[in-house]
Amino acid sequence: MAVLKSGGKSVLFYNHYVVQPPEPLEEWSSDPFRLVRRDGLLIARGVADNKGNIVARLATIDVLHEILGEVPLTIKFIVGGWRRKVH
């Protein structure tokens, strides 16, 4: 957990940084951990699962801090994940 304290009111963000469970693999058309090209598109279904949301929230806090000098909230982050075997 990470906490940025600046104000009386609080906001809590929960994120995870891992891919949703890939099993059952036979129901997917690509490996969740490999980049593939399909119909001229790059597909990597495991790369964005909640990672973009984490970065967007951190960037927003950075901009607010830059504009206001201080974020007028107490901001708490809980970011979870789990390990998986690498092939």
N, C-alpha and C positions, 0 to 999 in steps of 0.2 A: 504494500500500500504506500502511496506517496501523498503528501499533503502540502498544499501551498496555502498559507494562512495570510489573509489580508483584511477580511471583513467579518462581520457578525453572522451573516447568513451563509449557509453552506450548500454546495452542490456536490453530488457524488456521481462519478462516472464509472461504469463497469465495462471493461472490454476483455476480449480474449485475443490471443495472437496466433492461434493454431487453426488448422483446417478442421472443418467438421469431420467426424469419423469417416474415413474413406470406404469402409466396408458397408455393404457387400460390393466388392470391386466389379463384379459382373454386371452390375446395374449402371455403370458409368462407361462412357465412351472414351475416356482418357484417364491416365494416371494423375492423381491429384497433385503430385509433387514434380511433375515433368511438364516442360513447355512443349507444346505441339503446334504444328501449323495445319489448319483445316479450312478449306475453302478460302484461302488467302488471308485468314485471320490467325493471330497467335492466341492460343487458348492455354491458360494456366489456372485452373479453377481453384487452386489452393493459395494463390498469392495475395488475394485481396480480402480474404475472410477476416474482417474487422480491423485489419492493419491500417487501412485508409482512414477509418474513423478515429483511431488513436492519433494519427498524424494530424488530422484536421482539427481535433480538439486541442492538441498541443500548440499548433500554429495559431489558433484563435486566441488562446491565452497569451501567447507571445505578442500578438498584435494589440490586444487590450492593454497589456502591460506597457507596450511602447507608446500607445496613444494616451492612456490615462495616468501612466507613471506607477500605478498600482492597481491590481485587480480588486474590485470592491467586494470580494467574496472569499470564503474559505473553500478551496477546491480540493476534493479528494478523488484519487484514482485507485481503483482496484483493477489490476490487469493480471489475468490468469492464463495459464497454459498447461500443457502436459507434454511429456516426452514421448517420442515414438521411435521405433527402430529404424535406422537408416539402412537402405539396401546396399 
